[in-house]
């Protein structure tokens, strides 16, 4: 399960009139710890923002699923509710999950969340969808981690062991 952190970053941004203004915007980062989230947001901002910036806050979010399609600019947070039976008490329990979906408008966000859940066997409802102020989402990508020169990947070591056993 992914853990999403909301990072507020203050930096200089050129507006429509060509004037540099300080702005604070929200970014979402997939990380295991606050330290990793801080490291990843600094890497992303160094890559994407020109000039100075400061990370004002990092907070853990309650987002459970991310629906990322490249054709939309806005991010919406949807609350999805469904009922399940508690195994210990045999009582019906209502479960809430939060989805973050990018879409052009509220209707498209609703359709995308509904479409992603249409294979769910239990009935669900979407009691709320709200537009967020999130500018960009940075999911974790295992390929982006460079292996330091002084380390060898485990897969290569295992291949060497197999080759030695064959000889």
MODELLER restraints for C-alpha pairs under 7 A, 6 or more apart:
rsr = mdl.restraints
at = mdl.atoms
rsr.add(forms.Gaussian(group=physical.xy_distance, feature=features.Distance(at['CA:2:A'], at['CA:30:A']), mean=6.48, stdev=0.5))
rsr.add(forms.Gaussian(group=physical.xy_distance, feature=features.Distance(at['CA:3:A'], at['CA:30:A']), mean=5.73, stdev=0.5))
rsr.add(forms.Gaussian(group=physical.xy_distance, feature=features.Distance(at['CA:3:A'], at['CA:31:A']), mean=5.85, stdev=0.5))
rsr.add(forms.Gaussian(group=physical.xy_distance, feature=features.Distance(at['CA:3:A'], at['CA:32:A']), mean=6.13, stdev=0.5))
rsr.add(forms.Gaussian(group=physical.xy_distance, feature=features.Distance(at['CA:4:A'], at['CA:28:A']), mean=6.48, stdev=0.5))
rsr.add(forms.Gaussian(group=physical.xy_distance, feature=features.Distance(at['CA:4:A'], at['CA:29:A']), mean=5.61, stdev=0.5))
rsr.add(forms.Gaussian(group=physical.xy_distance, feature=features.Distance(at['CA:4:A'], at['CA:30:A']), mean=4.65, stdev=0.5))
rsr.add(forms.Gaussian(group=physical.xy_distance, feature=features.Distance(at['CA:4:A'], at['CA:31:A']), mean=6.40, stdev=0.5))
rsr.add(forms.Gaussian(group=physical.xy_distance, feature=features.Distance(at['CA:4:A'], at['CA:60:A']), mean=6.15, stdev=0.5))
rsr.add(forms.Gaussian(group=physical.xy_distance, feature=features.Distance(at['CA:4:A'], at['CA:61:A']), mean=5.66, stdev=0.5))
rsr.add(forms.Gaussian(group=physical.xy_distance, feature=features.Distance(at['CA:4:A'], at['CA:63:A']), mean=6.55, stdev=0.5))
rsr.add(forms.Gaussian(group=physical.xy_distance, feature=features.Distance(at['CA:5:A'], at['CA:28:A']), mean=5.62, stdev=0.5))
rsr.add(forms.Gaussian(group=physical.xy_distance, feature=features.Distance(at['CA:5:A'], at['CA:29:A']), mean=5.19, stdev=0.5))
rsr.add(forms.Gaussian(group=physical.xy_distance, feature=features.Distance(at['CA:5:A'], at['CA:30:A']), mean=6.34, stdev=0.5))
rsr.add(forms.Gaussian(group=physical.xy_distance, feature=features.Distance(at['CA:5:A'], at['CA:37:A']), mean=6.67, stdev=0.5))
rsr.add(forms.Gaussian(group=physical.xy_distance, feature=features.Distance(at['CA:5:A'], at['CA:58:A']), mean=6.34, stdev=0.5))
rsr.add(forms.Gaussian(group=physical.xy_distance, feature=features.Distance(at['CA:5:A'], at['CA:59:A']), mean=5.40, stdev=0.5))
rsr.add(forms.Gaussian(group=physical.xy_distance, feature=features.Distance(at['CA:5:A'], at['CA:60:A']), mean=4.45, stdev=0.5))
rsr.add(forms.Gaussian(group=physical.xy_distance, feature=features.Distance(at['CA:5:A'], at['CA:61:A']), mean=5.55, stdev=0.5))
rsr.add(forms.Gaussian(group=physical.xy_distance, feature=features.Distance(at['CA:6:A'], at['CA:26:A']), mean=6.48, stdev=0.5))
rsr.add(forms.Gaussian(group=physical.xy_distance, feature=features.Distance(at['CA:6:A'], at['CA:27:A']), mean=5.78, stdev=0.5))
rsr.add(forms.Gaussian(group=physical.xy_distance, feature=features.Distance(at['CA:6:A'], at['CA:28:A']), mean=4.69, stdev=0.5))
rsr.add(forms.Gaussian(group=physical.xy_distance, feature=features.Distance(at['CA:6:A'], at['CA:29:A']), mean=6.51, stdev=0.5))
rsr.add(forms.Gaussian(group=physical.xy_distance, feature=features.Distance(at['CA:6:A'], at['CA:58:A']), mean=5.62, stdev=0.5))
rsr.add(forms.Gaussian(group=physical.xy_distance, feature=features.Distance(at['CA:6:A'], at['CA:59:A']), mean=5.24, stdev=0.5))
rsr.add(forms.Gaussian(group=physical.xy_distance, feature=features.Distance(at['CA:6:A'], at['CA:60:A']), mean=6.26, stdev=0.5))
rsr.add(forms.Gaussian(group=physical.xy_distance, feature=features.Distance(at['CA:6:A'], at['CA:61:A']), mean=6.42, stdev=0.5))
rsr.add(forms.Gaussian(group=physical.xy_distance, feature=features.Distance(at['CA:7:A'], at['CA:26:A']), mean=5.57, stdev=0.5))
rsr.add(forms.Gaussian(group=physical.xy_distance, feature=features.Distance(at['CA:7:A'], at['CA:27:A']), mean=5.14, stdev=0.5))
rsr.add(forms.Gaussian(group=physical.xy_distance, feature=features.Distance(at['CA:7:A'], at['CA:28:A']), mean=6.10, stdev=0.5))
rsr.add(forms.Gaussian(group=physical.xy_distance, feature=features.Distance(at['CA:7:A'], at['CA:55:A']), mean=6.96, stdev=0.5))
rsr.add(forms.Gaussian(group=physical.xy_distance, feature=features.Distance(at['CA:7:A'], at['CA:57:A']), mean=5.64, stdev=0.5))
rsr.add(forms.Gaussian(group=physical.xy_distance, feature=features.Distance(at['CA:7:A'], at['CA:58:A']), mean=4.50, stdev=0.5))
rsr.add(forms.Gaussian(group=physical.xy_distance, feature=features.Distance(at['CA:7:A'], at['CA:59:A']), mean=6.62, stdev=0.5))
rsr.add(forms.Gaussian(group=physical.xy_distance, feature=features.Distance(at['CA:8:A'], at['CA:24:A']), mean=6.40, stdev=0.5))
rsr.add(forms.Gaussian(group=physical.xy_distance, feature=features.Distance(at['CA:8:A'], at['CA:25:A']), mean=5.57, stdev=0.5))
rsr.add(forms.Gaussian(group=physical.xy_distance, feature=features.Distance(at['CA:8:A'], at['CA:26:A']), mean=4.57, stdev=0.5))
rsr.add(forms.Gaussian(group=physical.xy_distance, feature=features.Distance(at['CA:8:A'], at['CA:27:A']), mean=6.41, stdev=0.5))
rsr.add(forms.Gaussian(group=physical.xy_distance, feature=features.Distance(at['CA:8:A'], at['CA:55:A']), mean=5.94, stdev=0.5))
rsr.add(forms.Gaussian(group=physical.xy_distance, feature=features.Distance(at['CA:8:A'], at['CA:56:A']), mean=5.43, stdev=0.5))
rsr.add(forms.Gaussian(group=physical.xy_distance, feature=features.Distance(at['CA:8:A'], at['CA:57:A']), mean=5.22, stdev=0.5))
rsr.add(forms.Gaussian(group=physical.xy_distance, feature=features.Distance(at['CA:8:A'], at['CA:58:A']), mean=6.60, stdev=0.5))
rsr.add(forms.Gaussian(group=physical.xy_distance, feature=features.Distance(at['CA:9:A'], at['CA:24:A']), mean=5.38, stdev=0.5))
rsr.add(forms.Gaussian(group=physical.xy_distance, feature=features.Distance(at['CA:9:A'], at['CA:25:A']), mean=5.53, stdev=0.5))
rsr.add(forms.Gaussian(group=physical.xy_distance, feature=features.Distance(at['CA:9:A'], at['CA:26:A']), mean=6.43, stdev=0.5))
rsr.add(forms.Gaussian(group=physical.xy_distance, feature=features.Distance(at['CA:9:A'], at['CA:53:A']), mean=6.80, stdev=0.5))
rsr.add(forms.Gaussian(group=physical.xy_distance, feature=features.Distance(at['CA:9:A'], at['CA:54:A']), mean=5.67, stdev=0.5))
rsr.add(forms.Gaussian(group=physical.xy_distance, feature=features.Distance(at['CA:9:A'], at['CA:55:A']), mean=4.43, stdev=0.5))
rsr.add(forms.Gaussian(group=physical.xy_distance, feature=features.Distance(at['CA:9:A'], at['CA:56:A']), mean=5.69, stdev=0.5))
rsr.add(forms.Gaussian(group=physical.xy_distance, feature=features.Distance(at['CA:10:A'], at['CA:22:A']), mean=6.70, stdev=0.5))
rsr.add(forms.Gaussian(group=physical.xy_distance, feature=features.Distance(at['CA:10:A'], at['CA:23:A']), mean=5.50, stdev=0.5))
rsr.add(forms.Gaussian(group=physical.xy_distance, feature=features.Distance(at['CA:10:A'], at['CA:24:A']), mean=4.16, stdev=0.5))
rsr.add(forms.Gaussian(group=physical.xy_distance, feature=features.Distance(at['CA:10:A'], at['CA:25:A']), mean=6.56, stdev=0.5))
rsr.add(forms.Gaussian(group=physical.xy_distance, feature=features.Distance(at['CA:10:A'], at['CA:53:A']), mean=5.54, stdev=0.5))
rsr.add(forms.Gaussian(group=physical.xy_distance, feature=features.Distance(at['CA:10:A'], at['CA:54:A']), mean=5.26, stdev=0.5))
rsr.add(forms.Gaussian(group=physical.xy_distance, feature=features.Distance(at['CA:10:A'], at['CA:55:A']), mean=6.36, stdev=0.5))
rsr.add(forms.Gaussian(group=physical.xy_distance, feature=features.Distance(at['CA:10:A'], at['CA:56:A']), mean=6.83, stdev=0.5))
rsr.add(forms.Gaussian(group=physical.xy_distance, feature=features.Distance(at['CA:11:A'], at['CA:22:A']), mean=5.46, stdev=0.5))
rsr.add(forms.Gaussian(group=physical.xy_distance, feature=features.Distance(at['CA:11:A'], at['CA:23:A']), mean=5.65, stdev=0.5))
rsr.add(forms.Gaussian(group=physical.xy_distance, feature=features.Distance(at['CA:11:A'], at['CA:24:A']), mean=6.52, stdev=0.5))
rsr.add(forms.Gaussian(group=physical.xy_distance, feature=features.Distance(at['CA:11:A'], at['CA:52:A']), mean=6.22, stdev=0.5))
rsr.add(forms.Gaussian(group=physical.xy_distance, feature=features.Distance(at['CA:11:A'], at['CA:53:A']), mean=4.34, stdev=0.5))
rsr.add(forms.Gaussian(group=physical.xy_distance, feature=features.Distance(at['CA:11:A'], at['CA:54:A']), mean=6.59, stdev=0.5))
rsr.add(forms.Gaussian(group=physical.xy_distance, feature=features.Distance(at['CA:12:A'], at['CA:20:A']), mean=5.99, stdev=0.5))
rsr.add(forms.Gaussian(group=physical.xy_distance, feature=features.Distance(at['CA:12:A'], at['CA:21:A']), mean=5.34, stdev=0.5))
rsr.add(forms.Gaussian(group=physical.xy_distance, feature=features.Distance(at['CA:12:A'], at['CA:22:A']), mean=4.39, stdev=0.5))
rsr.add(forms.Gaussian(group=physical.xy_distance, feature=features.Distance(at['CA:12:A'], at['CA:23:A']), mean=6.18, stdev=0.5))
rsr.add(forms.Gaussian(group=physical.xy_distance, feature=features.Distance(at['CA:13:A'], at['CA:20:A']), mean=5.42, stdev=0.5))
rsr.add(forms.Gaussian(group=physical.xy_distance, feature=features.Distance(at['CA:13:A'], at['CA:21:A']), mean=5.38, stdev=0.5))
rsr.add(forms.Gaussian(group=physical.xy_distance, feature=features.Distance(at['CA:13:A'], at['CA:22:A']), mean=6.17, stdev=0.5))
rsr.add(forms.Gaussian(group=physical.xy_distance, feature=features.Distance(at['CA:13:A'], at['CA:23:A']), mean=6.57, stdev=0.5))
rsr.add(forms.Gaussian(group=physical.xy_distance, feature=features.Distance(at['CA:14:A'], at['CA:20:A']), mean=4.36, stdev=0.5))
rsr.add(forms.Gaussian(group=physical.xy_distance, feature=features.Distance(at['CA:14:A'], at['CA:21:A']), mean=6.18, stdev=0.5))
rsr.add(forms.Gaussian(group=physical.xy_distance, feature=features.Distance(at['CA:15:A'], at['CA:21:A']), mean=6.99, stdev=0.5))
rsr.add(forms.Gaussian(group=physical.xy_distance, feature=features.Distance(at['CA:25:A'], at['CA:135:A']), mean=6.71, stdev=0.5))
rsr.add(forms.Gaussian(group=physical.xy_distance, feature=features.Distance(at['CA:26:A'], at['CA:133:A']), mean=6.30, stdev=0.5))
rsr.add(forms.Gaussian(group=physical.xy_distance, feature=features.Distance(at['CA:26:A'], at['CA:134:A']), mean=4.81, stdev=0.5))
rsr.add(forms.Gaussian(group=physical.xy_distance, feature=features.Distance(at['CA:26:A'], at['CA:135:A']), mean=5.92, stdev=0.5))
rsr.add(forms.Gaussian(group=physical.xy_distance, feature=features.Distance(at['CA:27:A'], at['CA:134:A']), mean=5.39, stdev=0.5))
rsr.add(forms.Gaussian(group=physical.xy_distance, feature=features.Distance(at['CA:27:A'], at['CA:135:A']), mean=5.67, stdev=0.5))
rsr.add(forms.Gaussian(group=physical.xy_distance, feature=features.Distance(at['CA:27:A'], at['CA:136:A']), mean=5.17, stdev=0.5))
rsr.add(forms.Gaussian(group=physical.xy_distance, feature=features.Distance(at['CA:27:A'], at['CA:137:A']), mean=5.91, stdev=0.5))
rsr.add(forms.Gaussian(group=physical.xy_distance, feature=features.Distance(at['CA:28:A'], at['CA:134:A']), mean=6.87, stdev=0.5))
rsr.add(forms.Gaussian(group=physical.xy_distance, feature=features.Distance(at['CA:28:A'], at['CA:136:A']), mean=6.42, stdev=0.5))
rsr.add(forms.Gaussian(group=physical.xy_distance, feature=features.Distance(at['CA:28:A'], at['CA:137:A']), mean=4.63, stdev=0.5))
rsr.add(forms.Gaussian(group=physical.xy_distance, feature=features.Distance(at['CA:28:A'], at['CA:138:A']), mean=6.01, stdev=0.5))
rsr.add(forms.Gaussian(group=physical.xy_distance, feature=features.Distance(at['CA:29:A'], at['CA:37:A']), mean=6.19, stdev=0.5))
rsr.add(forms.Gaussian(group=physical.xy_distance, feature=features.Distance(at['CA:29:A'], at['CA:41:A']), mean=6.82, stdev=0.5))
rsr.add(forms.Gaussian(group=physical.xy_distance, feature=features.Distance(at['CA:29:A'], at['CA:137:A']), mean=6.09, stdev=0.5))
rsr.add(forms.Gaussian(group=physical.xy_distance, feature=features.Distance(at['CA:29:A'], at['CA:138:A']), mean=4.85, stdev=0.5))
rsr.add(forms.Gaussian(group=physical.xy_distance, feature=features.Distance(at['CA:29:A'], at['CA:139:A']), mean=6.03, stdev=0.5))
rsr.add(forms.Gaussian(group=physical.xy_distance, feature=features.Distance(at['CA:30:A'], at['CA:37:A']), mean=6.96, stdev=0.5))
rsr.add(forms.Gaussian(group=physical.xy_distance, feature=features.Distance(at['CA:30:A'], at['CA:138:A']), mean=6.37, stdev=0.5))
rsr.add(forms.Gaussian(group=physical.xy_distance, feature=features.Distance(at['CA:30:A'], at['CA:139:A']), mean=4.96, stdev=0.5))
rsr.add(forms.Gaussian(group=physical.xy_distance, feature=features.Distance(at['CA:30:A'], at['CA:140:A']), mean=5.39, stdev=0.5))
rsr.add(forms.Gaussian(group=physical.xy_distance, feature=features.Distance(at['CA:31:A'], at['CA:37:A']), mean=5.17, stdev=0.5))
rsr.add(forms.Gaussian(group=physical.xy_distance, feature=features.Distance(at['CA:31:A'], at['CA:140:A']), mean=6.84, stdev=0.5))
rsr.add(forms.Gaussian(group=physical.xy_distance, feature=features.Distance(at['CA:62:A'], at['CA:98:A']), mean=6.62, stdev=0.5))
rsr.add(forms.Gaussian(group=physical.xy_distance, feature=features.Distance(at['CA:63:A'], at['CA:98:A']), mean=4.88, stdev=0.5))
rsr.add(forms.Gaussian(group=physical.xy_distance, feature=features.Distance(at['CA:63:A'], at['CA:99:A']), mean=5.80, stdev=0.5))
rsr.add(forms.Gaussian(group=physical.xy_distance, feature=features.Distance(at['CA:63:A'], at['CA:100:A']), mean=6.64, stdev=0.5))
rsr.add(forms.Gaussian(group=physical.xy_distance, feature=features.Distance(at['CA:64:A'], at['CA:97:A']), mean=6.05, stdev=0.5))
rsr.add(forms.Gaussian(group=physical.xy_distance, feature=features.Distance(at['CA:64:A'], at['CA:98:A']), mean=5.36, stdev=0.5))
rsr.add(forms.Gaussian(group=physical.xy_distance, feature=features.Distance(at['CA:64:A'], at['CA:99:A']), mean=5.97, stdev=0.5))
rsr.add(forms.Gaussian(group=physical.xy_distance, feature=features.Distance(at['CA:65:A'], at['CA:98:A']), mean=6.61, stdev=0.5))
rsr.add(forms.Gaussian(group=physical.xy_distance, feature=features.Distance(at['CA:65:A'], at['CA:99:A']), mean=4.78, stdev=0.5))
rsr.add(forms.Gaussian(group=physical.xy_distance, feature=features.Distance(at['CA:65:A'], at['CA:100:A']), mean=6.35, stdev=0.5))
rsr.add(forms.Gaussian(group=physical.xy_distance, feature=features.Distance(at['CA:66:A'], at['CA:99:A']), mean=5.72, stdev=0.5))
rsr.add(forms.Gaussian(group=physical.xy_distance, feature=features.Distance(at['CA:66:A'], at['CA:100:A']), mean=4.86, stdev=0.5))
rsr.add(forms.Gaussian(group=physical.xy_distance, feature=features.Distance(at['CA:66:A'], at['CA:101:A']), mean=6.00, stdev=0.5))
rsr.add(forms.Gaussian(group=physical.xy_distance, feature=features.Distance(at['CA:67:A'], at['CA:100:A']), mean=6.11, stdev=0.5))
rsr.add(forms.Gaussian(group=physical.xy_distance, feature=features.Distance(at['CA:67:A'], at['CA:101:A']), mean=4.64, stdev=0.5))
rsr.add(forms.Gaussian(group=physical.xy_distance, feature=features.Distance(at['CA:67:A'], at['CA:102:A']), mean=6.81, stdev=0.5))
rsr.add(forms.Gaussian(group=physical.xy_distance, feature=features.Distance(at['CA:68:A'], at['CA:101:A']), mean=6.03, stdev=0.5))
rsr.add(forms.Gaussian(group=physical.xy_distance, feature=features.Distance(at['CA:68:A'], at['CA:102:A']), mean=5.95, stdev=0.5))
rsr.add(forms.Gaussian(group=physical.xy_distance, feature=features.Distance(at['CA:69:A'], at['CA:102:A']), mean=6.48, stdev=0.5))
rsr.add(forms.Gaussian(group=physical.xy_distance, feature=features.Distance(at['CA:72:A'], at['CA:102:A']), mean=5.70, stdev=0.5))
rsr.add(forms.Gaussian(group=physical.xy_distance, feature=features.Distance(at['CA:72:A'], at['CA:103:A']), mean=4.76, stdev=0.5))
rsr.add(forms.Gaussian(group=physical.xy_distance, feature=features.Distance(at['CA:72:A'], at['CA:104:A']), mean=5.23, stdev=0.5))
rsr.add(forms.Gaussian(group=physical.xy_distance, feature=features.Distance(at['CA:73:A'], at['CA:102:A']), mean=6.55, stdev=0.5))
rsr.add(forms.Gaussian(group=physical.xy_distance, feature=features.Distance(at['CA:73:A'], at['CA:103:A']), mean=6.47, stdev=0.5))
rsr.add(forms.Gaussian(group=physical.xy_distance, feature=features.Distance(at['CA:73:A'], at['CA:104:A']), mean=6.22, stdev=0.5))
rsr.add(forms.Gaussian(group=physical.xy_distance, feature=features.Distance(at['CA:74:A'], at['CA:102:A']), mean=5.35, stdev=0.5))
rsr.add(forms.Gaussian(group=physical.xy_distance, feature=features.Distance(at['CA:74:A'], at['CA:103:A']), mean=5.56, stdev=0.5))
rsr.add(forms.Gaussian(group=physical.xy_distance, feature=features.Distance(at['CA:74:A'], at['CA:104:A']), mean=5.93, stdev=0.5))
rsr.add(forms.Gaussian(group=physical.xy_distance, feature=features.Distance(at['CA:75:A'], at['CA:100:A']), mean=6.57, stdev=0.5))
rsr.add(forms.Gaussian(group=physical.xy_distance, feature=features.Distance(at['CA:75:A'], at['CA:101:A']), mean=5.60, stdev=0.5))
rsr.add(forms.Gaussian(group=physical.xy_distance, feature=features.Distance(at['CA:75:A'], at['CA:102:A']), mean=4.28, stdev=0.5))
rsr.add(forms.Gaussian(group=physical.xy_distance, feature=features.Distance(at['CA:75:A'], at['CA:103:A']), mean=6.33, stdev=0.5))
rsr.add(forms.Gaussian(group=physical.xy_distance, feature=features.Distance(at['CA:75:A'], at['CA:131:A']), mean=6.10, stdev=0.5))
rsr.add(forms.Gaussian(group=physical.xy_distance, feature=features.Distance(at['CA:75:A'], at['CA:132:A']), mean=5.65, stdev=0.5))
rsr.add(forms.Gaussian(group=physical.xy_distance, feature=features.Distance(at['CA:75:A'], at['CA:134:A']), mean=6.33, stdev=0.5))
rsr.add(forms.Gaussian(group=physical.xy_distance, feature=features.Distance(at['CA:76:A'], at['CA:100:A']), mean=5.63, stdev=0.5))
rsr.add(forms.Gaussian(group=physical.xy_distance, feature=features.Distance(at['CA:76:A'], at['CA:101:A']), mean=5.29, stdev=0.5))
rsr.add(forms.Gaussian(group=physical.xy_distance, feature=features.Distance(at['CA:76:A'], at['CA:102:A']), mean=6.01, stdev=0.5))
rsr.add(forms.Gaussian(group=physical.xy_distance, feature=features.Distance(at['CA:76:A'], at['CA:109:A']), mean=6.63, stdev=0.5))
rsr.add(forms.Gaussian(group=physical.xy_distance, feature=features.Distance(at['CA:76:A'], at['CA:129:A']), mean=6.47, stdev=0.5))
rsr.add(forms.Gaussian(group=physical.xy_distance, feature=features.Distance(at['CA:76:A'], at['CA:130:A']), mean=5.45, stdev=0.5))
rsr.add(forms.Gaussian(group=physical.xy_distance, feature=features.Distance(at['CA:76:A'], at['CA:131:A']), mean=4.37, stdev=0.5))
rsr.add(forms.Gaussian(group=physical.xy_distance, feature=features.Distance(at['CA:76:A'], at['CA:132:A']), mean=5.47, stdev=0.5))
rsr.add(forms.Gaussian(group=physical.xy_distance, feature=features.Distance(at['CA:77:A'], at['CA:98:A']), mean=6.70, stdev=0.5))
rsr.add(forms.Gaussian(group=physical.xy_distance, feature=features.Distance(at['CA:77:A'], at['CA:99:A']), mean=5.63, stdev=0.5))
rsr.add(forms.Gaussian(group=physical.xy_distance, feature=features.Distance(at['CA:77:A'], at['CA:100:A']), mean=4.59, stdev=0.5))
rsr.add(forms.Gaussian(group=physical.xy_distance, feature=features.Distance(at['CA:77:A'], at['CA:101:A']), mean=6.48, stdev=0.5))
rsr.add(forms.Gaussian(group=physical.xy_distance, feature=features.Distance(at['CA:77:A'], at['CA:129:A']), mean=5.56, stdev=0.5))
rsr.add(forms.Gaussian(group=physical.xy_distance, feature=features.Distance(at['CA:77:A'], at['CA:130:A']), mean=5.35, stdev=0.5))
rsr.add(forms.Gaussian(group=physical.xy_distance, feature=features.Distance(at['CA:77:A'], at['CA:131:A']), mean=6.36, stdev=0.5))
rsr.add(forms.Gaussian(group=physical.xy_distance, feature=features.Distance(at['CA:77:A'], at['CA:132:A']), mean=6.55, stdev=0.5))
rsr.add(forms.Gaussian(group=physical.xy_distance, feature=features.Distance(at['CA:78:A'], at['CA:98:A']), mean=5.60, stdev=0.5))
rsr.add(forms.Gaussian(group=physical.xy_distance, feature=features.Distance(at['CA:78:A'], at['CA:99:A']), mean=5.03, stdev=0.5))
rsr.add(forms.Gaussian(group=physical.xy_distance, feature=features.Distance(at['CA:78:A'], at['CA:100:A']), mean=6.32, stdev=0.5))
rsr.add(forms.Gaussian(group=physical.xy_distance, feature=features.Distance(at['CA:78:A'], at['CA:126:A']), mean=6.92, stdev=0.5))
rsr.add(forms.Gaussian(group=physical.xy_distance, feature=features.Distance(at['CA:78:A'], at['CA:128:A']), mean=5.78, stdev=0.5))
rsr.add(forms.Gaussian(group=physical.xy_distance, feature=features.Distance(at['CA:78:A'], at['CA:129:A']), mean=4.24, stdev=0.5))
rsr.add(forms.Gaussian(group=physical.xy_distance, feature=features.Distance(at['CA:78:A'], at['CA:130:A']), mean=6.55, stdev=0.5))
rsr.add(forms.Gaussian(group=physical.xy_distance, feature=features.Distance(at['CA:79:A'], at['CA:96:A']), mean=6.61, stdev=0.5))
rsr.add(forms.Gaussian(group=physical.xy_distance, feature=features.Distance(at['CA:79:A'], at['CA:97:A']), mean=5.92, stdev=0.5))
rsr.add(forms.Gaussian(group=physical.xy_distance, feature=features.Distance(at['CA:79:A'], at['CA:98:A']), mean=4.68, stdev=0.5))
rsr.add(forms.Gaussian(group=physical.xy_distance, feature=features.Distance(at['CA:79:A'], at['CA:99:A']), mean=6.46, stdev=0.5))
rsr.add(forms.Gaussian(group=physical.xy_distance, feature=features.Distance(at['CA:79:A'], at['CA:126:A']), mean=5.76, stdev=0.5))
rsr.add(forms.Gaussian(group=physical.xy_distance, feature=features.Distance(at['CA:79:A'], at['CA:127:A']), mean=6.14, stdev=0.5))
rsr.add(forms.Gaussian(group=physical.xy_distance, feature=features.Distance(at['CA:79:A'], at['CA:128:A']), mean=5.37, stdev=0.5))
rsr.add(forms.Gaussian(group=physical.xy_distance, feature=features.Distance(at['CA:79:A'], at['CA:129:A']), mean=6.37, stdev=0.5))
rsr.add(forms.Gaussian(group=physical.xy_distance, feature=features.Distance(at['CA:80:A'], at['CA:96:A']), mean=5.62, stdev=0.5))
rsr.add(forms.Gaussian(group=physical.xy_distance, feature=features.Distance(at['CA:80:A'], at['CA:97:A']), mean=5.19, stdev=0.5))
rsr.add(forms.Gaussian(group=physical.xy_distance, feature=features.Distance(at['CA:80:A'], at['CA:98:A']), mean=6.06, stdev=0.5))
rsr.add(forms.Gaussian(group=physical.xy_distance, feature=features.Distance(at['CA:80:A'], at['CA:124:A']), mean=6.82, stdev=0.5))
rsr.add(forms.Gaussian(group=physical.xy_distance, feature=features.Distance(at['CA:80:A'], at['CA:125:A']), mean=5.83, stdev=0.5))
rsr.add(forms.Gaussian(group=physical.xy_distance, feature=features.Distance(at['CA:80:A'], at['CA:126:A']), mean=4.62, stdev=0.5))
rsr.add(forms.Gaussian(group=physical.xy_distance, feature=features.Distance(at['CA:80:A'], at['CA:127:A']), mean=6.64, stdev=0.5))
rsr.add(forms.Gaussian(group=physical.xy_distance, feature=features.Distance(at['CA:81:A'], at['CA:94:A']), mean=6.73, stdev=0.5))
rsr.add(forms.Gaussian(group=physical.xy_distance, feature=features.Distance(at['CA:81:A'], at['CA:95:A']), mean=5.58, stdev=0.5))
rsr.add(forms.Gaussian(group=physical.xy_distance, feature=features.Distance(at['CA:81:A'], at['CA:96:A']), mean=4.52, stdev=0.5))
rsr.add(forms.Gaussian(group=physical.xy_distance, feature=features.Distance(at['CA:81:A'], at['CA:97:A']), mean=6.43, stdev=0.5))
rsr.add(forms.Gaussian(group=physical.xy_distance, feature=features.Distance(at['CA:81:A'], at['CA:124:A']), mean=5.59, stdev=0.5))
rsr.add(forms.Gaussian(group=physical.xy_distance, feature=features.Distance(at['CA:81:A'], at['CA:125:A']), mean=5.34, stdev=0.5))
rsr.add(forms.Gaussian(group=physical.xy_distance, feature=features.Distance(at['CA:81:A'], at['CA:126:A']), mean=6.27, stdev=0.5))
rsr.add(forms.Gaussian(group=physical.xy_distance, feature=features.Distance(at['CA:82:A'], at['CA:94:A']), mean=5.76, stdev=0.5))
rsr.add(forms.Gaussian(group=physical.xy_distance, feature=features.Distance(at['CA:82:A'], at['CA:95:A']), mean=5.43, stdev=0.5))
rsr.add(forms.Gaussian(group=physical.xy_distance, feature=features.Distance(at['CA:82:A'], at['CA:96:A']), mean=6.71, stdev=0.5))
rsr.add(forms.Gaussian(group=physical.xy_distance, feature=features.Distance(at['CA:82:A'], at['CA:123:A']), mean=6.25, stdev=0.5))
rsr.add(forms.Gaussian(group=physical.xy_distance, feature=features.Distance(at['CA:82:A'], at['CA:124:A']), mean=4.48, stdev=0.5))
rsr.add(forms.Gaussian(group=physical.xy_distance, feature=features.Distance(at['CA:82:A'], at['CA:125:A']), mean=6.51, stdev=0.5))
rsr.add(forms.Gaussian(group=physical.xy_distance, feature=features.Distance(at['CA:83:A'], at['CA:92:A']), mean=6.39, stdev=0.5))
rsr.add(forms.Gaussian(group=physical.xy_distance, feature=features.Distance(at['CA:83:A'], at['CA:93:A']), mean=5.51, stdev=0.5))
rsr.add(forms.Gaussian(group=physical.xy_distance, feature=features.Distance(at['CA:83:A'], at['CA:94:A']), mean=4.41, stdev=0.5))
rsr.add(forms.Gaussian(group=physical.xy_distance, feature=features.Distance(at['CA:83:A'], at['CA:95:A']), mean=5.90, stdev=0.5))
rsr.add(forms.Gaussian(group=physical.xy_distance, feature=features.Distance(at['CA:84:A'], at['CA:92:A']), mean=5.59, stdev=0.5))
rsr.add(forms.Gaussian(group=physical.xy_distance, feature=features.Distance(at['CA:84:A'], at['CA:93:A']), mean=5.32, stdev=0.5))
rsr.add(forms.Gaussian(group=physical.xy_distance, feature=features.Distance(at['CA:84:A'], at['CA:94:A']), mean=6.42, stdev=0.5))
rsr.add(forms.Gaussian(group=physical.xy_distance, feature=features.Distance(at['CA:85:A'], at['CA:91:A']), mean=5.51, stdev=0.5))
rsr.add(forms.Gaussian(group=physical.xy_distance, feature=features.Distance(at['CA:85:A'], at['CA:92:A']), mean=4.43, stdev=0.5))
rsr.add(forms.Gaussian(group=physical.xy_distance, feature=features.Distance(at['CA:85:A'], at['CA:93:A']), mean=5.79, stdev=0.5))
rsr.add(forms.Gaussian(group=physical.xy_distance, feature=features.Distance(at['CA:86:A'], at['CA:92:A']), mean=6.19, stdev=0.5))
rsr.add(forms.Gaussian(group=physical.xy_distance, feature=features.Distance(at['CA:86:A'], at['CA:93:A']), mean=6.29, stdev=0.5))
rsr.add(forms.Gaussian(group=physical.xy_distance, feature=features.Distance(at['CA:101:A'], at['CA:109:A']), mean=6.28, stdev=0.5))
rsr.add(forms.Gaussian(group=physical.xy_distance, feature=features.Distance(at['CA:102:A'], at['CA:109:A']), mean=6.76, stdev=0.5))
rsr.add(forms.Gaussian(group=physical.xy_distance, feature=features.Distance(at['CA:103:A'], at['CA:109:A']), mean=5.20, stdev=0.5))
